[in-house]
Amino acid sequence: MKQSYLGIITPRGLEVFCPEHPETLRFLWRRARRLSAEAECIWAVLPDDAAKLIRTSIEGFRTKAALEILRRACIEGGYLLPSNPVPADLPVYVGGN
């Protein structure tokens, strides 16, 4: 089965990865700003088995490996937010499954 996920990529790799949920976007944006000026919020549609491998890699602090799994397994994906500050009127809900 495929599911939509959101995450944060930094120069260190894929640091945060979670299933898409209506409140997730604001959480990720705030977390990305704390992690690094180069952090970017992303979305991706992945098979469940790839998502499990990614979570295991992140839990083991293998963020570069997690990013490589994401790159190989991603069916669809892209960036969520620009590097500029988030607009005050940004909706909490991003859409999804």
Backbone hydrogen bonds in HBPLUS format (Angstrom, degrees):
<---DONOR---> <-ACCEPTOR-->    atom                        ^
c    i                          cat <-CA-CA->   ^        H-A-AA   ^      H-
h    n   atom  resd res      DA  || num        DHA   H-A  angle D-A-AA Bond
n    s   type  num  typ     dist DA aas  dist angle  dist       angle   num
A0048-ASP N   A0001-MET O   2.94 MM  47  5.90 141.5  2.09 166.9 177.2     1
A0003-GLN N   A0046-LEU O   2.97 MM  43  5.72 154.3  2.04 153.3 158.5     2
A0046-LEU N   A0003-GLN O   3.02 MM  43  5.72 158.6  2.07 161.6 160.5     3
A0020-GLU N   A0004-SER O   2.93 MM  16  5.63 166.6  1.95 140.4 136.2     4
A0005-TYR N   A0044-ALA O   2.71 MM  39  5.25 160.4  1.74 158.8 165.9     5
A0044-ALA N   A0005-TYR O   2.88 MM  39  5.25 149.9  1.97 145.9 149.2     6
A0006-LEU N   A0018-CYS O   2.81 MM  12  5.51 166.5  1.83 169.5 172.6     7
A0018-CYS N   A0006-LEU O   2.87 MM  12  5.51 163.6  1.90 165.6 169.8     8
A0007-GLY N   A0042-ILE O   2.97 MM  35  5.25 150.7  2.05 140.9 142.2     9
A0042-ILE N   A0007-GLY O   2.87 MM  35  5.25 160.6  1.91 140.2 144.8    10
A0008-ILE N   A0016-VAL O   2.90 MM   8  4.99 146.6  2.01 130.7 134.2    11
A0015-GLU N   A0008-ILE O   2.89 MM   7  5.72 145.5  2.01 159.8 170.8    12
A0009-ILE N   A0040-GLU O   2.91 MM  31  5.34 163.4  1.93 156.1 159.5    13
A0040-GLU N   A0009-ILE O   2.89 MM  31  5.34 155.1  1.95 150.3 158.7    14
A0010-THR N   A0013-GLY O   2.90 MM   3  5.31 165.7  1.92 151.4 154.5    15
A0013-GLY N   A0010-THR O   2.93 MM   3  5.31 159.4  1.97 115.1 121.7    16
A0014-LEU N   A0063-THR O   3.06 MM  49  4.97 156.6  2.12 127.0 119.6    17
A0024-THR N   A0021-HIS O   3.01 MM   3  5.28 157.1  2.06 117.6 125.0    18
A0028-LEU N   A0024-THR O   2.86 MM   4  6.05 167.2  1.88 162.8 166.0    19
A0029-TRP N   A0025-LEU O   2.96 MM   4  6.17 163.3  1.99 155.0 159.5    20
A0030-ARG N   A0026-ARG O   3.05 MM   4  6.23 170.9  2.06 153.8 155.8    21
A0031-ARG N   A0027-PHE O   2.96 MM   4  6.14 163.2  1.98 151.8 157.2    22
A0032-ALA N   A0028-LEU O   2.76 MM   4  5.89 157.8  1.81 153.2 159.5    23
A0033-ARG N   A0029-TRP O   3.06 MM   4  6.32 155.5  2.13 149.7 155.2    24
A0034-ARG N   A0030-ARG O   3.22 MM   4  6.54 144.3  2.35 142.4 151.6    25
A0034-ARG N   A0031-ARG O   3.12 MM   3  5.16 123.8  2.45  95.5 109.8    26
A0035-LEU N   A0031-ARG O   2.98 MM   4  6.23 146.2  2.10 149.3 159.1    27
A0036-SER N   A0032-ALA O   3.24 MM   4  6.39 173.3  2.25 160.5 158.6    28
A0039-ALA N   A0036-SER O   3.21 MM   3  5.14 167.5  2.23 104.7 106.9    29
A0080-LEU N   A0041-CYS O   2.82 MM  39  5.43 171.2  1.83 135.9 137.0    30
A0043-TRP N   A0078-GLY O   2.86 MM  35  5.55 153.8  1.93 158.6 164.2    31
A0078-GLY N   A0043-TRP O   3.01 MM  35  5.55 149.2  2.11 147.3 148.8    32
A0045-VAL N   A0076-GLU O   2.82 MM  31  5.21 157.5  1.87 148.6 149.0    33
A0075-ILE N   A0045-VAL O   2.87 MM  30  5.49 174.2  1.88 175.3 173.5    34
A0051-ALA N   A0047-PRO O   3.13 MM   4  6.46 159.0  2.18 153.6 160.1    35
A0052-LYS N   A0048-ASP O   3.00 MM   4  6.26 152.1  2.08 149.2 156.2    36
A0053-LEU N   A0049-ASP O   3.17 MM   4  6.45 156.0  2.23 141.9 147.7    37
A0054-ILE N   A0050-ALA O   2.93 MM   4  6.22 154.0  2.00 150.0 157.5    38
A0055-ARG N   A0051-ALA O   2.95 MM   4  6.22 165.0  1.98 151.4 154.7    39
A0056-THR N   A0052-LYS O   3.00 MM   4  6.21 160.3  2.04 149.1 154.6    40
A0057-SER N   A0053-LEU O   2.96 MM   4  6.17 154.9  2.02 145.4 152.1    41
A0058-ILE N   A0054-ILE O   2.95 MM   4  6.24 162.6  1.98 156.9 161.0    42
A0059-GLU N   A0055-ARG O   2.92 MM   4  6.12 163.5  1.95 151.6 156.3    43
A0060-GLY N   A0056-THR O   3.06 MM   4  6.23 137.5  2.25 138.3 149.3    44
A0060-GLY N   A0057-SER O   3.14 MM   3  5.06 126.7  2.44  92.8 106.8    45
A0062-ARG N   A0057-SER O   2.80 MM   5  4.98 165.1  1.82 154.8 149.9    46
A0061-PHE N   A0058-ILE O   2.91 MM   3  4.91 158.5  1.96 111.7 113.6    47
A0066-ALA N   A0062-ARG O   2.99 MM   4  6.28 151.6  2.07 145.9 154.7    48
A0067-LEU N   A0063-THR O   3.00 MM   4  6.21 152.0  2.08 141.0 147.6    49
A0068-GLU N   A0064-LYS O   3.02 MM   4  6.30 152.4  2.10 144.7 152.2    50
A0069-ILE N   A0065-ALA O   2.98 MM   4  6.26 156.4  2.03 150.9 156.7    51
A0070-LEU N   A0066-ALA O   2.98 MM   4  6.22 158.7  2.03 145.8 151.9    52
A0071-ARG N   A0067-LEU O   2.91 MM   4  6.18 159.6  1.95 149.8 154.9    53
A0072-ARG N   A0068-GLU O   3.04 MM   4  6.27 158.9  2.09 148.1 153.0    54
A0073-ALA N   A0069-ILE O   2.90 MM   4  5.98 158.3  1.95 154.7 160.6    55
A0074-CYS N   A0070-LEU O   2.94 MM   4  5.57 137.9  2.12 149.7 154.9    56
A0090-LEU N   A0087-PRO O   3.12 MM   3  5.43 162.2  2.16 117.7 117.9    57
